[in-house]
Amino acid sequence: MTYEYVKAKSITLRDAGRDEKWLQELISKDPGILGFGEDVVVIQRERPQPTGGRIDLVLSDPEENLRYEVEVMLGTVDESHIIRAIEYWDVERRRFPSFEHRAVIAAEEITNRFFNVIGLLNKAIPIVALQLSAFLMGDKLCLNFVRVLDVMEEAEDESGEQVDRKYWETRGSKKSLDLMDAIIALVPKEAGEIRVKYNRHHVAVGTSGTNFLWLHPRKGGHVHFHVEPGDEAREKLMPRLEEKGIECGPHRSDAMKVVITAKEFEENKALIQEVVVMAEFRSRK
């Protein structure tokens, strides 16, 4: 299908007659607009804090056991906006330690100065920065949120906080752990002894080289996993997985993420084995 080109005019929300309350209300009705996934839901808007103040929005991703403490701001981000976001994130993570938490800053403009400051903080605090752009298309107002800074991902070759299998039996489910075991069983035996390490954020797998497979069993019975087959191999594998209806996407510069169910695994075992074998082979180079 060919779409007709329509020129959009950039505009600030204030010039469009909108304020932060309007933006909060919009996100409350459609949290997916932030780009954190369609399963994210709003827990509370303007949540009171015991230290004073209110969080603009608290979002939850129940599948990932994750919460987002969101501060929105029209115009250019400033110091107080950053401080509030971090303070509220810290309070919420202490109040609800069973969840992972992300501090989210959303503003119409994030200058280089504050981008650098947030980037430095991001090494110690999980901060996501979203830049909001507003456009007029005829008499319609359109918004677009772009993630200009994401959470610093844990170095997956590092052990992190080690746990045991029982931890993942609680965090995932028997069905998802059985599926995880089936994926690990695809590692070629000639590659050497298989190392399986249970960490708080993932289950890491390696052989004689570096780790090459990181798995996240989920309560729904499916498994998220990351592999590093290399950029060239990834570009060949992803279309084949998508053709089979398996959810996948790029992850970092040369890695890929895959979300798979037990049914998809059984129907496409040879293809999943190819993904695992390629990543394992590259880990020994």
One Martini backbone bead per residue (centre of mass of N, CA, C, O) as a GRO file, in nm:
protein
  285
    1MET     BB    1   0.096   0.036   0.023
    2THR     BB    2   0.037   0.377  -0.059
    3TYR     BB    3   0.127   0.679   0.087
    4GLU     BB    4   0.049   0.992   0.162
    5TYR     BB    5   0.202   1.289   0.177
    6VAL     BB    6   0.255   1.473   0.491
    7LYS     BB    7   0.317   1.768   0.634
    8ALA     BB    8   0.481   1.843   0.934
    9LYS     BB    9   0.448   2.051   1.226
   10SER     BB   10   0.634   2.187   1.454
   11ILE     BB   11   0.552   2.181   1.817
   12THR     BB   12   0.460   2.292   2.110
   13LEU     BB   13   0.249   2.231   2.366
   14ARG     BB   14   0.195   2.519   2.451
   15ASP     BB   15   0.125   2.621   2.160
   16ALA     BB   16  -0.113   2.392   2.165
   17GLY     BB   17  -0.260   2.421   2.459
   18ARG     BB   18  -0.079   2.245   2.655
   19ASP     BB   19  -0.014   2.039   2.943
   20GLU     BB   20   0.089   1.824   3.185
   21LYS     BB   21  -0.190   1.713   3.256
   22TRP     BB   22  -0.260   1.626   2.970
   23LEU     BB   23  -0.022   1.428   2.938
   24GLN     BB   24  -0.091   1.242   3.171
   25GLU     BB   25  -0.369   1.160   3.066
   26LEU     BB   26  -0.274   1.034   2.804
   27ILE     BB   27  -0.089   0.817   2.931
   28SER     BB   28  -0.310   0.683   3.104
   29LYS     BB   29  -0.475   0.587   2.844
   30ASP     BB   30  -0.172   0.545   2.675
   31PRO     BB   31   0.118   0.395   2.769
   32GLY     BB   32   0.233   0.291   2.487
   33ILE     BB   33   0.352   0.571   2.387
   34LEU     BB   34   0.643   0.529   2.534
   35GLY     BB   35   0.764   0.227   2.445
   36PHE     BB   36   0.720  -0.031   2.673
   37GLY     BB   37   0.461  -0.154   2.577
   38GLU     BB   38   0.133  -0.302   2.574
   39ASP     BB   39   0.145  -0.426   2.887
   40VAL     BB   40   0.148  -0.159   3.008
   41VAL     BB   41   0.046  -0.012   3.319
   42VAL     BB   42  -0.140   0.188   3.533
   43ILE     BB   43  -0.131   0.244   3.874
   44GLN     BB   44  -0.053   0.566   3.911
   45ARG     BB   45  -0.143   0.904   3.960
   46GLU     BB   46   0.002   1.110   4.155
   47ARG     BB   47   0.194   0.979   4.370
   48PRO     BB   48   0.246   0.983   4.687
   49GLN     BB   49   0.508   1.088   4.908
   50PRO     BB   50   0.665   1.059   5.215
   51THR     BB   51   0.873   1.310   5.132
   52GLY     BB   52   0.716   1.434   4.914
   53GLY     BB   53   0.526   1.465   4.668
   54ARG     BB   54   0.474   1.353   4.313
   55ILE     BB   55   0.419   1.113   4.093
   56ASP     BB   56   0.305   1.123   3.790
   57LEU     BB   57   0.390   0.808   3.715
   58VAL     BB   58   0.297   0.456   3.753
   59LEU     BB   59   0.431   0.171   3.606
   60SER     BB   60   0.354  -0.166   3.470
   61ASP     BB   61   0.531  -0.485   3.407
   62PRO     BB   62   0.431  -0.798   3.482
   63GLU     BB   63   0.613  -0.978   3.302
   64GLU     BB   64   0.893  -0.822   3.417
   65ASN     BB   65   0.874  -0.709   3.706
   66LEU     BB   66   0.813  -0.389   3.636
   67ARG     BB   67   0.888  -0.039   3.713
   68TYR     BB   68   0.774   0.301   3.640
   69GLU     BB   69   0.909   0.624   3.713
   70VAL     BB   70   0.734   0.911   3.598
   71GLU     BB   71   0.859   1.219   3.449
   72VAL     BB   72   0.709   1.511   3.328
   73MET     BB   73   0.804   1.771   3.071
   74LEU     BB   74   0.791   2.076   2.959
   75GLY     BB   75   1.038   2.135   2.768
   76THR     BB   76   1.325   2.170   2.949
   77VAL     BB   77   1.531   2.006   3.120
   78ASP     BB   78   1.614   1.987   3.474
   79GLU     BB   79   1.743   1.942   3.780
   80SER     BB   80   1.476   1.890   3.938
   81HIS     BB   81   1.375   1.667   3.754
   82ILE     BB   82   1.605   1.466   3.808
   83ILE     BB   83   1.589   1.453   4.117
   84ARG     BB   84   1.299   1.355   4.141
   85ALA     BB   85   1.325   1.093   3.981
   86ILE     BB   86   1.535   0.964   4.172
   87GLU     BB   87   1.386   0.985   4.438
   88TYR     BB   88   1.131   0.824   4.359
   89TRP     BB   89   1.276   0.567   4.278
   90ASP     BB   90   1.403   0.510   4.559
   91VAL     BB   91   1.144   0.489   4.720
   92GLU     BB   92   1.003   0.260   4.555
   93ARG     BB   93   1.229   0.040   4.580
   94ARG     BB   94   1.202   0.027   4.894
   95ARG     BB   95   0.892  -0.039   4.909
   96PHE     BB   96   0.938  -0.244   4.631
   97PRO     BB   97   1.176  -0.493   4.613
   98SER     BB   98   1.038  -0.716   4.414
   99PHE     BB   99   1.101  -0.498   4.208
  100GLU     BB  100   1.184  -0.348   3.928
  101HIS     BB  101   1.338  -0.022   3.851
  102ARG     BB  102   1.253   0.292   3.670
  103ALA     BB  103   1.373   0.594   3.570
  104VAL     BB  104   1.168   0.853   3.413
  105ILE     BB  105   1.239   1.094   3.154
  106ALA     BB  106   1.015   1.347   3.015
  107ALA     BB  107   1.089   1.564   2.735
  108GLU     BB  108   1.122   1.803   2.481
  109GLU     BB  109   1.418   1.876   2.606
  110ILE     BB  110   1.765   1.749   2.581
  111THR     BB  111   2.045   1.856   2.656
  112ASN     BB  112   2.376   1.795   2.651
  113ARG     BB  113   2.428   1.846   2.945
  114PHE     BB  114   2.199   1.653   3.059
  115PHE     BB  115   2.274   1.404   2.903
  116ASN     BB  116   2.549   1.367   3.045
  117VAL     BB  117   2.441   1.347   3.332
  118ILE     BB  118   2.251   1.106   3.289
  119GLY     BB  119   2.470   0.917   3.178
  120LEU     BB  120   2.633   0.903   3.443
  121LEU     BB  121   2.400   0.801   3.627
  122ASN     BB  122   2.332   0.540   3.454
  123LYS     BB  123   2.571   0.364   3.580
  124ALA     BB  124   2.394   0.347   3.871
  125ILE     BB  125   2.112   0.431   3.741
  126PRO     BB  126   1.798   0.343   3.610
  127ILE     BB  127   1.773   0.542   3.325
  128VAL     BB  128   1.517   0.701   3.126
  129ALA     BB  129   1.515   0.892   2.820
  130LEU     BB  130   1.260   1.110   2.687
  131GLN     BB  131   1.175   1.253   2.374
  132LEU     BB  132   0.945   1.501   2.285
  133SER     BB  133   0.732   1.524   1.996
  134ALA     BB  134   0.545   1.773   1.816
  135PHE     BB  135   0.266   1.766   1.574
  136LEU     BB  136   0.118   1.900   1.282
  137MET     BB  137  -0.178   1.761   1.099
  138GLY     BB  138  -0.341   1.996   1.040
  139ASP     BB  139  -0.582   1.943   1.306
  140LYS     BB  140  -0.356   1.751   1.423
  141LEU     BB  141  -0.208   1.596   1.709
  142CYS     BB  142   0.129   1.473   1.744
  143LEU     BB  143   0.319   1.212   1.907
  144ASN     BB  144   0.678   1.152   2.000
  145PHE     BB  145   0.875   0.898   2.150
  146VAL     BB  146   1.227   0.908   2.231
  147ARG     BB  147   1.492   0.699   2.313
  148VAL     BB  148   1.798   0.852   2.422
  149LEU     BB  149   1.806   0.677   2.700
  150ASP     BB  150   1.918   0.387   2.846
  151VAL     BB  151   1.976   0.125   3.016
  152MET     BB  152   2.236  -0.011   3.158
  153GLU     BB  153   2.360  -0.297   3.080
  154GLU     BB  154   2.445  -0.575   3.190
  155ALA     BB  155   2.722  -0.754   3.198
  156GLU     BB  156   2.673  -1.077   3.077
  157ASP     BB  157   2.967  -1.197   3.156
  158GLU     BB  158   2.883  -1.129   3.426
  159SER     BB  159   2.752  -1.253   3.716
  160GLY     BB  160   2.660  -1.110   3.945
  161GLU     BB  161   2.392  -1.212   4.118
  162GLN     BB  162   2.372  -1.508   4.268
  163VAL     BB  163   2.175  -1.799   4.229
  164ASP     BB  164   1.920  -2.033   4.197
  165ARG     BB  165   1.682  -2.236   4.065
  166LYS     BB  166   1.457  -2.160   4.267
  167TYR     BB  167   1.434  -1.868   4.187
  168TRP     BB  168   1.328  -1.938   3.889
  169GLU     BB  169   1.080  -2.101   3.982
  170THR     BB  170   0.946  -1.839   4.093
  171ARG     BB  171   0.981  -1.635   3.851
  172GLY     BB  172   0.875  -1.849   3.684
  173SER     BB  173   0.828  -2.180   3.554
  174LYS     BB  174   0.814  -2.501   3.473
  175LYS     BB  175   0.767  -2.456   3.172
  176SER     BB  176   1.001  -2.249   3.124
  177LEU     BB  177   1.232  -2.433   3.234
  178ASP     BB  178   1.193  -2.660   3.032
  179LEU     BB  179   1.251  -2.482   2.788
  180MET     BB  180   1.530  -2.393   2.869
  181ASP     BB  181   1.654  -2.680   2.873
  182ALA     BB  182   1.599  -2.735   2.569
  183ILE     BB  183   1.783  -2.509   2.464
  184ILE     BB  184   2.048  -2.601   2.602
  185ALA     BB  185   2.045  -2.891   2.458
  186LEU     BB  186   2.148  -2.760   2.172
  187VAL     BB  187   2.421  -2.769   2.258
  188PRO     BB  188   2.705  -2.879   2.149
  189LYS     BB  189   2.897  -3.137   2.275
  190GLU     BB  190   3.179  -3.069   2.126
  191ALA     BB  191   3.222  -2.785   2.283
  192GLY     BB  192   3.179  -2.890   2.569
  193GLU     BB  193   3.125  -2.795   2.867
  194ILE     BB  194   2.838  -2.686   3.025
  195ARG     BB  195   2.759  -2.363   3.139
  196VAL     BB  196   2.546  -2.288   3.426
  197LYS     BB  197   2.427  -1.963   3.539
  198TYR     BB  198   2.262  -1.824   3.817
  199ASN     BB  199   2.105  -1.517   3.797
  200ARG     BB  200   1.903  -1.257   3.870
  201HIS     BB  201   1.867  -1.162   3.542
  202HIS     BB  202   1.994  -1.450   3.450
  203VAL     BB  203   2.082  -1.725   3.237
  204ALA     BB  204   2.402  -1.847   3.185
  205VAL     BB  205   2.586  -1.959   2.884
  206GLY     BB  206   2.865  -2.190   2.833
  207THR     BB  207   3.184  -2.308   2.744
  208SER     BB  208   3.508  -2.250   2.628
  209GLY     BB  209   3.412  -1.965   2.627
  210THR     BB  210   3.209  -1.736   2.624
  211ASN     BB  211   2.926  -1.620   2.675
  212PHE     BB  212   2.609  -1.677   2.452
  213LEU     BB  213   2.363  -1.729   2.665
  214TRP     BB  214   2.050  -1.562   2.768
  215LEU     BB  215   1.800  -1.635   3.011
  216HIS     BB  216   1.421  -1.577   3.055
  217PRO     BB  217   1.203  -1.701   3.246
  218ARG     BB  218   0.844  -1.721   3.242
  219LYS     BB  219   0.528  -1.745   3.376
  220GLY     BB  220   0.384  -1.802   3.087
  221GLY     BB  221   0.612  -2.028   2.958
  222HIS     BB  222   0.816  -1.855   2.838
  223VAL     BB  223   1.117  -1.731   2.654
  224HIS     BB  224   1.387  -1.524   2.695
  225PHE     BB  225   1.659  -1.455   2.459
  226HIS     BB  226   2.016  -1.414   2.418
  227VAL     BB  227   2.242  -1.353   2.143
  228GLU     BB  228   2.584  -1.373   1.961
  229PRO     BB  229   2.621  -1.412   1.615
  230GLY     BB  230   2.632  -1.154   1.476
  231ASP     BB  231   2.546  -0.933   1.239
  232GLU     BB  232   2.530  -1.112   0.984
  233ALA     BB  233   2.368  -1.350   1.109
  234ARG     BB  234   2.129  -1.187   1.215
  235GLU     BB  235   2.020  -1.087   0.932
  236LYS     BB  236   1.945  -1.393   0.857
  237LEU     BB  237   1.774  -1.498   1.105
  238MET     BB  238   1.536  -1.303   1.162
  239PRO     BB  239   1.354  -1.355   0.907
  240ARG     BB  240   1.311  -1.658   0.973
  241LEU     BB  241   1.170  -1.620   1.244
  242GLU     BB  242   0.942  -1.431   1.146
  243GLU     BB  243   0.820  -1.634   0.941
  244LYS     BB  244   0.740  -1.827   1.202
  245GLY     BB  245   0.636  -1.618   1.437
  246ILE     BB  246   0.894  -1.519   1.587
  247GLU     BB  247   1.002  -1.324   1.827
  248CYS     BB  248   1.227  -1.053   1.732
  249GLY     BB  249   1.552  -0.873   1.779
  250PRO     BB  250   1.764  -0.644   1.842
  251HIS     BB  251   2.083  -0.654   2.048
  252ARG     BB  252   2.263  -0.443   2.025
  253SER     BB  253   2.507  -0.462   1.779
  254ASP     BB  254   2.532  -0.821   1.754
  255ALA     BB  255   2.255  -0.898   1.869
  256MET     BB  256   1.972  -1.106   1.992
  257LYS     BB  257   1.623  -1.142   2.043
  258VAL     BB  258   1.402  -1.396   2.193
  259VAL     BB  259   1.059  -1.515   2.175
  260ILE     BB  260   0.939  -1.829   2.319
  261THR     BB  261   0.754  -2.112   2.283
  262ALA     BB  262   0.694  -2.441   2.304
  263LYS     BB  263   0.557  -2.466   2.027
  264GLU     BB  264   0.770  -2.312   1.859
  265PHE     BB  265   1.002  -2.497   1.932
  266GLU     BB  266   0.894  -2.769   1.818
  267GLU     BB  267   0.848  -2.646   1.519
  268ASN     BB  268   1.172  -2.496   1.539
  269LYS     BB  269   1.433  -2.651   1.638
  270ALA     BB  270   1.643  -2.624   1.407
  271LEU     BB  271   1.655  -2.312   1.411
  272ILE     BB  272   1.735  -2.274   1.708
  273GLN     BB  273   1.994  -2.439   1.686
  274GLU     BB  274   2.132  -2.251   1.485
  275VAL     BB  275   2.147  -2.010   1.674
  276VAL     BB  276   2.312  -2.146   1.901
  277VAL     BB  277   2.555  -2.249   1.734
  278MET     BB  278   2.653  -1.975   1.627
  279ALA     BB  279   2.704  -1.845   1.906
  280GLU     BB  280   2.901  -2.056   2.018
  281PHE     BB  281   3.117  -2.039   1.797
  282ARG     BB  282   3.182  -1.733   1.840
  283SER     BB  283   3.278  -1.762   2.149
  284ARG     BB  284   3.563  -1.919   2.038
  285LYS     BB  285   3.719  -1.676   1.870
   0.00000   0.00000   0.00000
